[in-house]
Amino acid sequence: MKNNSGSLITSEMLSNYHQLNLKKKEIEAQLNELKLAFNQYFDMSVGKNTKGDLNIGDYKLQRQVRITEKYNQAITVNRLEELNLEDLIQKRPDEEKIKSALNLGLLKEEDLEGCKIIQSSQAIYVKHVE
Protein backbone atom coordinates (compact mmCIF):
# COMPACT_ATOMS: atom_id res chain seq x y z
CA MET A 1 0.00 0.00 0.00
CA LYS A 2 1.17 3.48 -0.67
CA ASN A 3 0.88 6.58 1.46
CA ASN A 4 -1.83 8.84 0.07
CA SER A 5 -0.88 12.24 1.43
CA GLY A 6 -3.66 13.93 -0.56
CA SER A 7 -6.40 11.49 0.53
CA LEU A 8 -9.32 12.05 2.84
CA ILE A 9 -7.63 9.96 5.55
CA THR A 10 -5.19 11.87 7.73
CA SER A 11 -2.59 10.85 10.26
CA GLU A 12 -4.60 12.68 12.91
CA MET A 13 -7.67 10.61 12.08
CA LEU A 14 -5.70 7.39 12.44
CA SER A 15 -4.14 8.56 15.70
CA ASN A 16 -7.54 9.58 17.07
CA TYR A 17 -9.07 6.22 16.05
CA HIS A 18 -6.20 4.34 17.67
CA GLN A 19 -6.46 6.31 20.93
CA LEU A 20 -10.24 5.93 21.07
CA ASN A 21 -9.95 2.18 20.42
CA LEU A 22 -7.48 1.85 23.33
CA LYS A 23 -9.88 3.77 25.59
CA LYS A 24 -12.75 1.57 24.39
CA LYS A 25 -10.85 -1.56 25.42
CA GLU A 26 -10.14 -0.09 28.86
CA ILE A 27 -13.78 0.92 29.29
CA GLU A 28 -15.04 -2.51 28.16
CA ALA A 29 -12.73 -4.20 30.69
CA GLN A 30 -14.06 -1.97 33.48
CA LEU A 31 -17.66 -2.56 32.39
CA ASN A 32 -17.06 -6.34 32.42
CA GLU A 33 -15.67 -6.14 35.97
CA LEU A 34 -18.73 -4.18 37.11
CA LYS A 35 -21.10 -6.60 35.37
CA LEU A 36 -19.37 -9.50 37.12
CA ALA A 37 -19.79 -7.78 40.50
CA PHE A 38 -23.46 -7.01 39.77
CA ASN A 39 -24.16 -10.60 38.71
CA GLN A 40 -22.42 -11.94 41.82
CA TYR A 41 -24.58 -9.66 43.95
CA PHE A 42 -27.78 -10.89 42.29
CA ASP A 43 -26.61 -14.54 42.47
CA MET A 44 -26.23 -14.17 46.24
CA SER A 45 -29.32 -12.04 46.87
CA VAL A 46 -31.98 -13.54 44.57
CA GLY A 47 -30.32 -16.69 43.19
CA LYS A 48 -28.60 -17.74 40.00
CA ASN A 49 -30.47 -17.21 36.74
CA THR A 50 -33.10 -15.15 38.54
CA LYS A 51 -34.06 -11.63 37.57
CA GLY A 52 -33.73 -8.91 40.14
CA ASP A 53 -33.45 -5.19 40.70
CA LEU A 54 -31.83 -2.82 43.15
CA ASN A 55 -32.42 0.90 43.72
CA ILE A 56 -29.56 2.99 45.09
CA GLY A 57 -29.95 6.75 45.04
CA ASP A 58 -30.94 7.92 41.59
CA TYR A 59 -29.97 4.63 39.97
CA LYS A 60 -31.79 1.38 39.37
CA LEU A 61 -29.82 -1.77 38.66
CA GLN A 62 -31.72 -4.58 36.96
CA ARG A 63 -30.78 -8.05 35.87
CA GLN A 64 -32.82 -9.68 33.14
CA VAL A 65 -32.45 -13.38 32.37
CA ARG A 66 -32.91 -14.68 28.85
CA ILE A 67 -33.17 -18.41 28.39
CA THR A 68 -32.55 -20.02 25.03
CA GLU A 69 -33.58 -23.60 24.44
CA LYS A 70 -32.17 -25.78 21.68
CA TYR A 71 -32.65 -29.42 20.95
CA ASN A 72 -29.61 -31.68 20.72
CA GLN A 73 -29.74 -32.47 17.03
CA ALA A 74 -28.51 -36.08 17.04
CA ILE A 75 -30.49 -37.21 20.10
CA THR A 76 -33.67 -35.46 18.96
CA VAL A 77 -33.50 -36.89 15.43
CA ASN A 78 -33.02 -40.40 16.86
CA ARG A 79 -35.94 -39.98 19.26
CA LEU A 80 -38.25 -38.65 16.55
CA GLU A 81 -37.29 -41.53 14.26
CA GLU A 82 -38.05 -43.99 17.09
CA LEU A 83 -41.46 -42.36 17.48
CA ASN A 84 -42.06 -42.52 13.69
CA LEU A 85 -42.33 -38.74 13.52
CA GLU A 86 -40.02 -38.15 10.56
CA ASP A 87 -42.25 -35.24 9.49
CA LEU A 88 -40.74 -33.27 12.38
CA ILE A 89 -37.20 -33.70 11.05
CA GLN A 90 -35.74 -31.07 8.71
CA LYS A 91 -33.36 -32.15 6.03
CA ARG A 92 -30.23 -30.03 5.67
CA PRO A 93 -27.51 -30.05 3.05
CA ASP A 94 -24.29 -31.65 4.25
CA GLU A 95 -21.71 -28.99 3.36
CA GLU A 96 -18.73 -31.32 3.81
CA LYS A 97 -20.19 -33.89 1.43
CA ILE A 98 -21.07 -31.17 -1.07
CA LYS A 99 -17.47 -29.90 -1.01
CA SER A 100 -16.18 -33.43 -1.44
CA ALA A 101 -18.54 -34.05 -4.35
CA LEU A 102 -17.37 -30.82 -5.97
CA ASN A 103 -13.72 -31.79 -5.48
CA LEU A 104 -14.34 -35.24 -6.92
CA GLY A 105 -16.19 -33.81 -9.91
CA LEU A 106 -19.45 -35.57 -9.03
CA LEU A 107 -21.11 -32.16 -8.75
CA LYS A 108 -20.47 -28.93 -10.61
CA GLU A 109 -20.64 -25.38 -9.23
CA GLU A 110 -23.28 -24.65 -11.89
CA ASP A 111 -25.48 -27.41 -10.45
CA LEU A 112 -25.75 -25.39 -7.24
CA GLU A 113 -26.18 -21.97 -8.82
CA GLY A 114 -28.47 -19.85 -6.67
CA CYS A 115 -28.11 -22.17 -3.68
CA LYS A 116 -25.16 -20.52 -1.98
CA ILE A 117 -25.54 -17.66 0.49
CA ILE A 118 -22.41 -15.59 0.84
CA GLN A 119 -22.17 -13.10 3.68
CA SER A 120 -19.33 -10.73 4.40
CA SER A 121 -18.54 -8.31 7.17
CA GLN A 122 -16.05 -5.51 7.33
CA ALA A 123 -13.60 -4.74 10.11
CA ILE A 124 -11.30 -1.78 10.58
CA TYR A 125 -8.05 -2.10 12.49
CA VAL A 126 -5.68 0.72 13.29
CA LYS A 127 -2.38 -0.12 14.94
CA HIS A 128 0.21 2.29 16.22
CA VAL A 129 3.48 1.75 14.38
CA GLU A 130 6.73 3.26 15.49
Stockholm file with secondary structure:
# STOCKHOLM 1.0

chainA/1-130         MKNNSGSLITSEMLSNYHQLNLKKKEIEAQLNELKLAFNQYFDMSVGKNTKGDLNIGDYKLQRQVRITEKYNQAITVNRLEELNLEDLIQKRPDEEKIKSALNLGLLKEEDLEGCKIIQSSQAIYVKHVE
#=GR chainA/1-130 SS CCCCTTSSCCHHHHHHHHHHHHHHHHHHHHHHHHHHHHHHHHHHHTCTTCCEEEEETTEEEEECCCCCCCCCHHHHHHHHHHTTCGGGCCCCCCHHHHHHHHHHTSSCGGGGTTTCCCCCCCCCCCCCCC
#=GC SS_cons         CCCCTTSSCCHHHHHHHHHHHHHHHHHHHHHHHHHHHHHHHHHHHTCTTCCEEEEETTEEEEECCCCCCCCCHHHHHHHHHHTTCGGGCCCCCCHHHHHHHHHHTSSCGGGGTTTCCCCCCCCCCCCCCC
//
